Amino acid sequence: MKKIVLFVLLFFFISSVSYSQSSSIIKNKKITDVKSQLINFEINQGFQIENETNNTISFTKLNTRVLETTVLVLRYGAGEFYDRNRYNFSQLGNDVRIFYFREVFSSKSNENMSLSTTEDMKKLNQDYLDKFVNSIQ
C-alpha cells in the first residue's frame, strides 16, 4: 500500500508540466572559463553537449531513473525520455551569473516536459547548480 501511495504522489509531483529556474553568481570568472569547467562537470555526470552559443549551453542524456521514467510513460506514452540541463550566462563585471534549467523531453515529441516547480524541485535544482559552483570556487 505504501508503494502505491508513493507512486501516486510521485506521479502528481512529476506530472505538473511547468518551468523551474535556479541561478547563482560565480565571482572573478569569465563566461568562457565557467563554460569550460561546466562542460567537464556535465560530461562527468554522463551528459553530452546538445547545443552551445556564446551565452548558452545545453546538455542531454537518456533518463534511466526507473520510477521517474515509469511515471512519464504513464503520462505521455511510450518512448525514451531524456534529461536536458540548460544554462544561460551573463557577465556582470568580473563575475558571471549562471542560470540553470532542468527539462525532460521525449524522443517521440519535441514537447518539453519540465518538472514541477514545487519548492522541493526548486531546492533540488539549486543544490545541483550549487554543487557545480562550489566545485570551481
C-alpha positions as CSV (number, residue, x, y, z in Angstrom):
1,M,0.0,0.0,0.0
2,K,2.9,2.4,0.8
3,K,4.3,1.8,-2.6
4,I,1.0,2.7,-4.3
5,V,0.7,5.9,-2.3
6,L,4.3,6.8,-3.0
7,F,3.8,6.1,-6.7
8,V,0.6,8.3,-6.9
9,L,2.4,11.2,-5.1
10,L,5.4,10.9,-7.3
11,F,3.0,10.9,-10.4
12,F,1.4,14.2,-9.3
13,F,4.8,15.6,-8.4
14,I,6.3,14.9,-11.8
15,S,3.2,15.3,-13.9
16,S,2.7,19.0,-13.4
17,V,4.2,20.5,-16.6
18,S,5.9,23.7,-15.7
19,Y,9.2,25.6,-15.6
20,S,11.9,25.8,-13.0
21,Q,15.0,28.0,-12.8
22,S,17.9,28.3,-10.4
23,S,20.7,30.9,-10.5
24,S,24.0,31.7,-8.9
25,I,26.8,34.2,-9.2
26,I,30.4,33.0,-9.7
27,K,33.0,35.5,-8.6
28,N,36.0,36.6,-10.6
29,K,35.4,34.4,-13.6
30,K,34.8,34.9,-17.3
31,I,31.9,33.1,-19.1
32,T,34.4,31.1,-21.2
33,D,36.1,29.8,-18.1
34,V,32.8,28.8,-16.4
35,K,31.6,27.1,-19.6
36,S,34.8,25.1,-19.9
37,Q,34.5,23.8,-16.3
38,L,30.8,23.2,-16.7
39,I,31.4,21.0,-19.8
40,N,33.8,18.9,-17.7
41,F,31.3,18.7,-14.8
42,E,28.3,17.7,-17.0
43,I,30.3,15.1,-19.1
44,N,31.4,13.5,-15.8
45,Q,27.6,13.3,-14.9
46,G,27.0,11.3,-18.2
47,F,25.6,14.2,-20.3
48,Q,26.6,15.2,-23.8
49,I,26.6,18.7,-25.3
50,E,23.4,19.3,-27.2
51,N,23.8,22.9,-28.2
52,E,26.1,25.8,-27.5
53,T,26.3,29.6,-28.2
54,N,28.3,32.4,-26.6
55,N,25.9,32.8,-23.6
56,T,24.1,29.4,-23.5
57,I,24.8,25.7,-23.4
58,S,22.6,22.6,-23.1
59,F,23.4,19.0,-22.3
60,T,21.3,15.9,-22.7
61,K,21.3,12.3,-21.5
62,L,18.9,9.3,-21.5
63,N,16.7,9.4,-18.4
64,T,17.4,6.0,-16.7
65,R,15.6,6.6,-13.4
66,V,13.1,3.8,-13.4
67,L,10.4,5.3,-11.2
68,E,10.5,8.7,-13.0
69,T,10.5,7.1,-16.4
70,T,7.6,4.9,-15.5
71,V,5.5,7.9,-14.4
72,L,6.5,9.7,-17.6
73,V,5.4,6.7,-19.8
74,L,2.1,6.6,-18.0
75,R,1.5,10.3,-18.5
76,Y,2.9,10.8,-22.0
77,G,3.0,7.3,-23.6
78,A,5.8,5.1,-24.8
79,G,9.2,6.4,-25.9
80,E,12.6,7.2,-24.5
81,F,12.8,10.2,-22.2
82,Y,15.9,12.5,-21.9
83,D,17.1,14.9,-19.3
84,R,18.2,18.3,-20.6
85,N,20.2,20.7,-18.5
86,R,20.2,24.2,-19.9
87,Y,22.4,27.0,-18.8
88,N,22.4,30.7,-19.6
89,F,25.3,33.0,-18.7
90,S,25.6,36.8,-18.1
91,Q,28.9,38.6,-17.5
92,L,28.5,41.1,-14.6
93,G,31.8,43.0,-14.5
94,N,34.3,40.4,-13.1
95,D,31.6,37.9,-12.1
96,V,29.3,35.5,-14.1
97,R,25.6,35.0,-13.3
98,I,24.6,31.5,-14.3
99,F,21.0,30.3,-14.7
100,Y,20.1,26.6,-14.7
101,F,17.0,24.9,-16.0
102,R,16.2,21.2,-15.9
103,E,13.8,19.8,-18.5
104,V,12.7,16.3,-19.6
105,F,11.7,15.6,-23.2
106,S,10.6,12.6,-25.2
107,S,12.2,11.0,-28.3
108,K,8.7,11.0,-29.8
109,S,7.9,14.6,-29.3
110,N,9.5,18.0,-29.2
111,E,7.4,18.9,-26.2
112,N,9.4,19.7,-23.1
113,M,8.0,18.0,-20.0
114,S,9.6,20.3,-17.5
115,L,9.4,19.1,-14.0
116,S,7.4,20.6,-11.2
117,T,8.1,24.0,-9.8
118,T,7.4,22.8,-6.3
119,E,9.7,24.1,-3.6
120,D,11.3,20.6,-3.4
121,M,12.2,20.6,-7.1
122,K,13.5,24.2,-6.9
123,K,15.7,23.1,-4.0
124,L,17.0,20.1,-5.9
125,N,17.8,22.3,-8.9
126,Q,19.6,24.9,-6.8
127,D,21.5,22.1,-5.0
128,Y,22.6,20.7,-8.4
129,L,23.8,24.2,-9.5
130,D,25.5,24.9,-6.2
131,K,27.4,21.5,-6.5
132,F,28.9,22.8,-9.7
133,V,29.5,26.4,-8.4
134,N,31.3,25.0,-5.3
135,S,33.5,22.8,-7.4
136,I,35.0,25.7,-9.2
137,Q,35.4,28.3,-6.4
